[in-house]
Amino acid sequence: MISLETLKQVAVWSKELTPDEAERARRGVSEKTFGKGAYVSHQGDRFDVWAGVTSGLVKLSTVSDSGKQVSLAGLTTGAWFGEGSILKNEPRRYDIVALRETRLAMMDLSTFNWLFEHSVGFNRFLVRQFNERLGQFIGQVENDRMLDATGRVARALAYLFNPMTNPGVGCHLAITQEEVGLLSGLSRQVTNQSLKVLETAGVLRAERGGIAIRDWRDLAKYGTMAG
């Protein structure tokens, strides 16, 4: 289990819990580290925990019927995921891969279910989370059908900078071009070209060791504004 202070640092949703609920939550959370390239879980596995990224970067992806790998989302510090699979009591429909050394906070099934049954604040967070997820996956369908490479990079980064899905990021993200390419499903060369286009368009600024933005919504709208 983790301390109450650690819970507050790694889980923005804990701020909406009562003291008794927060105590129950922290007793049901443990932490585990995964090395770069490690699979946290494979598509079809039972992964009966609700997980949050304490540090690092993970990718959720799946393989289409035609054999094409589809990147669903990138998640970094502060992001929690997997609530849908838990509530539906089903195996994961996607692979979970650590793109760099990553530490996850993992809440056991019984604690998640208790909070779901008893905590109004916890459920408010889940509703907001589901709403953001729905918008993101609708956008993902649009990406595959309509957006060029630059638009795909913009949307992948927009998701990472979205304060609802990745509340620990802010306006600067430590990320490599290789990682951006893995999240976008593009080669490093194409990713580099796309980042230059986005920087010229003024929606991001490449900095040493990462990317800075003014407003993540500029990235989210890029495919309809330009490109």
Secondary structure, 3 states (H helix, E strand, C coil): CCCHHHHHHHCHHHHHCCHHHHHHHHHCEEEEEECCCCEEECCCCCCCEEEEEEECEEEEEEECCCCCEEEEEEEECCCEECHHHHHHCCCCCCEEEECCCEEEEEEEHHHHHHHHHHCHHHHHHHHHHHHHHHHHHHHHHHHHHHCCHHHHHHHHHHHHHCCCCCCCCCCEECCCHHHHHHHHCCCHHHHHHHHHHHHHCCCCEEECCEEECCCHHHHHHHHHHCC
